[in-house]
Amino acid sequence: MTSKRYYWLKVENSFMDRHDVKLIRNFKGNMLHCNANVTAYVTLLLESVTHEGYLRFSEDNHYEMDDLAALCYLTEEEFTPLFEFLIKKGIIEVEIDKTLYFPYVSKHLGTEVDSAERVRKHREKKKKDAKVLHCNTEVTNSNTELELELEKEKEKKDLIVITNNFTKDSFEFKVASGLYLSIKARNENFKKPKLDDWASVIDKMKRLDKISESDIINTLGFAIKDSFWQNNILSTVKFRKQYDQLYLKAKDVVKSKGVSNEWDID
């Protein structure tokens, strides 16, 4: 039996007091009531939950403005100023292929398959039965419970895939770590970032931007050796943002000076 997966947002009690939510409530660009704009934002958050913060109409098509407005029960004229405001403030990010990304969701996402819920209910029932019958709590697991335990182990493996943690031997983590070490070598006070977050950006460059590993290495190799760019590319986010410009400059250097941009990440 295939398990269903459930998602939810872990919203803090102080959600309405968050700085970004206050900005949305105070937005006056579409003349709507403040709560209408917050409702529209939360609607988009919930729409992106099952894709871990990404929102796209289909694999081949992105959402058009009128589609997004309809999702939020707003007219396109009401929604467009709010959407542009959310992008300007970095509350929504737009990928190169126009996929929308909501940073809040990736940081507050909860998920599990229904087998985990069944395990919890089974254990709760077992505890209640134990109290009523005063039976020995160390009774050998029944076949049913063993099956549930096996399902839970499968659930753990599924969750490991979703967390997007990168092993130290992965290409993405090696690039992130290499960039950090190159910066640290020039500035010993540079604060160590969450390398898994940096690696996630490299993953997006490969998966969403369709950039090859060799192009990533050669372009970043140019950036960390160049006297100007090495002081400006201080994260993989900045590297991704400036990639197109860096790629062209890296090619010019190879062509005009015959200098290799190869970079050993091992």
N, C-alpha and C positions, 0 to 999 in steps of 0.2 A: 504494500500500500504506500502510495506516494504521500509524503508529509507536506502539509501546507506551511508556508512561511508567513509569519506575521511581523509587521513593523510598527513602531510607534516613535513619537518624539518625546524625549525626556525633557519636558519644559519645566524650568525652574519657577518657584513661586514668585520670583521677582521679574518675570518675563516682561511685564508691562513697564517696568522701571529700567529696562535695558536702554543703553544710550541709542542704539539703532532703532529700537521700537519708538522711543520718544521722538526721534527725528521723523519717523513715518507719521506719528500722531500729529505732529506740528506742521506737516506738509500742507500747504495751501494752494498748490499749483493747479489742482483740478476742482477746487471749490466744494469738495465732498466733506462730509462729517469725518472727524479724525478717526473714529472707530471703523468707518467704511474702508479706509485705506489700510488699517491694521488687519481687518478681516480679509482683504484681498491678498495681502502679504502672507498671512497664515494659510490661506487656501493654496497658494503656490507652493509653500513649504510642504504641505500635506501631499500635494500632487507629485512631488519629487521624492517622497520618502521611499517608495518601493525600488527606486533606482539610486539610493544612497546619496541623494542630494542633486542628482542630475535630472533635467527635465527636457524631454524631446518628444515630438508628436509620434515619430516612428524612426526606424533605423535610417530611412531614406529621406525623411522630411523633418524640418524643424518647425516649431510653433510660429505662426504668423501673429502679428499684433492683435488682430481681431479674434483669433482663437484664444489667446491668453485673456483678453478682455471678457470673452464669453465664459471662461472658466471661473472668473471672479464675479460674474453677474454685473459687469459694468459695460458701458459703451466704450468703443475704441477711443473716443474723445476724452472720456474720463480716465481711462486706464493709461494711455500713452504718457502723459506727464509724470504719473507715478512711477511707471516702469523706467523711464529715463532717469528719474531721481534715484531710484534704487541702484541702478548701474553706476551712476556718478559717485555714490557713496560707498561703492564696493559691497553692498548688501547682496547684490546679484552679480555674478561674473558670467561673461559671455565667451564661450570657447570659439575657436577659429571656425568650426563648422556650425556655429550659432546654437550649439547646445547650451542651455542655461545651467548654471551651477550655483547652489545655495550653500555657502560655507557653514551656516548655522546647523543645517541638517547633518552634515558629516560629523559634527562635534557632539550632537545630541541624539544620535540614532540608537534605537533599541530594536533588536530582532531576535526571533527564535522560531523554531518549527513547532507544530502542534504536539509532536511527540514529547517535547520537554514539558509542556503544560500537563499532559497526561501523567508523566512521571511525578510531577508535583502533587497532583490530585490523588494519585495512588498512595504516595507517601503520607499525605495528610490523613487519608482514610485509614491507613495502617496505624498511625499514631492514635487516632480516636478509638479504633477497635482495641488497641492495646490497653488503653485506659479503662475501657468498659469491661473487658474480659480479664484484666490483670494477667495477661499471658506473658510468656517469656519473649522479650524484644529481640532475642538473638535467634529466632527461628530461621531455618534455611529458606532462602528465597524460593518462591514458587516459579514455575515455568513462565507464568504471565509476567512476574516482576523481572525475571531475567531478560525477557524479550524487551521490556521497557528500558532496562538498563542498556541493552545493546543499541536501542534507538537513541538513547541519550548520548552514547559514545559517538554515534554517527552525527548527532547534532553538534557535538563539540568540534568535530572535524569541519562541518559546514561553517561554523562560526569563525574558525581559523582562517578560512578563505576570505570571508567578508571583511575581516579587520584590516586587510591590505598591509599587514606587516611584511617587511621585506627582509630576507635573510642577508647576512653580512656578505655572502658570496654572490648575491644577485647583482646584475649589471646596474640596476637603479640605485642600490645602496652604495656600490663602489663609486659611482659618479658623484653622488651626494657627499660621501665621506671625503673623496678626493678634493672636491671644491672647498669643503670646510678646512681641510688640512692646508691647502694652498693659501687660504685667507689667514689662517692661524699663524702660518710661517711669517707673514708680513705684519700681523697685529696680534700679539700674544694676549691682548685683553679682549679679543673678539669672543663673544658669548657663544657657547656651543648650542646649536639649534637642535630641534627634534629631527634627527636625520631621516626618520621614517617619513616625516612630512615632506622633506626635501626629495626623498626617493619617489614619493607619490607624484610629484610634479614631473619627474623624468618619465615615469610610467605614462602620464597623460601625453607627454610629447611623443612617445612611441605609439601609444594606442589611439589617441584622438587626432594628433597632428600628423601622424604617419611619417615620422622622422626616423631614419635608420640609426642604429647604434653607432655606426662609423661616423655619420655626420654629426651626431651629438658629441662624440669624443673629439673630433677634429675642430669643431666650432668652439667648444668650451676650452680646448687646448689653446686655441688662439687667444681667447678672452683672458685666460689666467696668465698668459705670457706678455700680453700687450700692456704697456705702461699706463695707458688711459683706462682701458676696459677692466683691468684687474682690480681697480679701485671702485668700479661701478657695479660689477656683477658680484654682489655679496649674498646671493641666495639663488636657488634654482628657479624661484618665481621670477626674479629679475632676468635670469638667463632666458627663460621661456618667453618673456615679454619682448626681449630685445633680439630674439633668435634670428629673425629674418635679416636684420641689419648686420648682425655678427657673422652670419653665414656668408654674406656677400663680401664683407671685408676680409674674412679668412681666405676666401678664394682669391681675392686680389693679391694678398700677401704671398700666397703660394705661386701665383702666376708671375708677379712682378719681381719678387725677390728670391724665388726658389727656396723659400724657407718652409720646412715641414711643420705642420701644426699637430702632429701626432702626440698623443698624451697617454702615458702608461698608467692606467687606473689600478693596476695590480701592485 
